Amino acid sequence: MDNNDKNRDRTDNSTNNWDIGEILIRVLVTAIVVGIAAFLTPGFSINSLWSLILAAVVIALIDYLIQKFTGVNATPFGRGITGFIVAAIILYATKFIVPGFNISVWGAIIGALVIGIIDVIIPGRAM
């Protein structure tokens, strides 16, 4: 087994096993990024801090489930157009789950783009 195989095994294991600290950091980064995206994006608003926190939890959970079952990374710039579309769908679907989270179809598309740009700037993984 050479170094590439060892690194690949380590990477595969780290994506499958989440600890509570990693989940909390992911939800926190998601909340910050979604809050910034809502501020910058027309057609995208969040009414309260609790809606933002609940939306971050829902987005992280949906992203985890999609990644677990389909293998698609929902980072807008992580997987090209597929990741971008999945991120926009996750944002729009969150509208129906979280009260106080209002987003239009265009807001979800622009929001996914803004989240992708912010995700490049802020270290960590937002979606």
C-alpha positions in Angstrom: 0.0 0.0 0.0 1.6 3.3 -1.1 1.1 6.8 0.3 -1.7 7.6 -2.2 -3.7 4.6 -1.0 -3.2 5.5 2.6 -4.3 9.1 2.0 -7.3 8.0 0.0 -8.4 5.6 2.9 -7.9 8.4 5.4 -10.0 10.8 3.3 -12.8 8.2 2.7 -13.0 7.5 6.5 -13.1 11.2 7.4 -16.0 11.9 5.1 -18.0 9.0 6.5 -17.5 9.5 10.2 -18.7 12.8 11.6 -18.1 13.8 15.2 -20.3 16.3 17.1 -17.7 19.1 16.9 -17.5 18.8 13.1 -21.3 18.9 12.9 -21.5 22.0 15.2 -18.8 23.8 13.2 -20.6 22.9 10.0 -23.9 24.3 11.3 -22.2 27.5 12.6 -20.5 28.1 9.2 -23.7 27.4 7.4 -25.6 29.8 9.5 -23.0 32.6 8.9 -22.9 32.0 5.2 -26.7 31.7 4.8 -27.1 34.9 6.8 -24.7 36.8 4.6 -26.3 35.4 1.5 -29.8 36.4 2.7 -28.5 39.9 3.3 -26.9 40.2 -0.2 -29.5 38.4 -2.3 -32.8 39.9 -3.5 -35.7 37.6 -3.0 -34.1 35.9 0.0 -35.0 36.9 3.6 -34.8 35.4 7.1 -37.1 36.8 9.7 -35.3 35.9 12.9 -32.2 34.4 14.4 -34.0 31.2 15.3 -35.1 30.8 11.7 -31.5 31.2 10.6 -30.3 28.6 13.1 -33.0 26.2 12.2 -32.4 26.8 8.5 -28.7 26.1 9.0 -29.5 22.8 10.7 -32.0 21.8 8.0 -29.5 22.7 5.2 -26.7 20.8 6.9 -29.0 17.8 7.4 -30.3 17.8 3.8 -26.8 18.2 2.4 -25.5 15.3 4.6 -28.4 13.1 3.4 -27.9 13.9 -0.3 -24.2 13.4 0.0 -24.7 10.1 1.9 -27.2 8.6 -0.5 -26.1 10.0 -3.9 -22.5 11.0 -3.4 -23.2 14.5 -4.9 -21.4 17.3 -3.1 -23.8 20.2 -2.8 -21.1 22.9 -2.6 -21.9 25.2 -5.5 -18.3 25.3 -6.7 -17.5 21.8 -5.5 -19.0 19.8 -8.2 -19.7 22.4 -11.0 -23.2 22.8 -12.3 -24.5 19.7 -10.5 -23.4 21.1 -7.1 -24.8 24.5 -8.0 -28.2 23.1 -8.9 -28.3 20.9 -5.8 -27.4 23.9 -3.6 -30.2 26.0 -5.1 -32.7 23.1 -4.7 -31.6 22.7 -1.0 -32.1 26.4 -0.4 -35.5 26.4 -2.0 -36.7 23.2 -0.2 -35.7 24.8 3.1 -38.4 27.4 2.5 -41.1 24.7 3.0 -39.5 23.3 6.2 -38.4 26.4 8.2 -40.9 29.1 9.1 -39.5 32.6 8.6 -37.2 31.5 5.8 -38.5 33.1 2.6 -36.8 32.6 -0.7 -38.0 32.8 -4.4 -36.7 30.5 -7.2 -34.4 33.3 -8.5 -33.4 34.0 -4.9 -32.3 30.4 -4.5 -30.3 30.5 -7.7 -28.6 33.8 -6.8 -28.2 32.6 -3.2 -26.5 29.4 -4.3 -24.1 31.6 -6.3 -23.5 33.9 -3.4 -23.0 30.9 -1.1 -20.5 29.5 -3.5 -18.5 32.7 -3.6 -18.6 33.1 0.2 -17.6 29.4 0.6 -14.5 30.1 -1.4 -13.6 33.0 0.9 -14.6 31.6 4.4 -12.7 28.5 5.5 -14.9 25.6 6.3 -17.7 23.9 4.4 -21.0 25.7 4.3 -23.1 23.3 2.3 
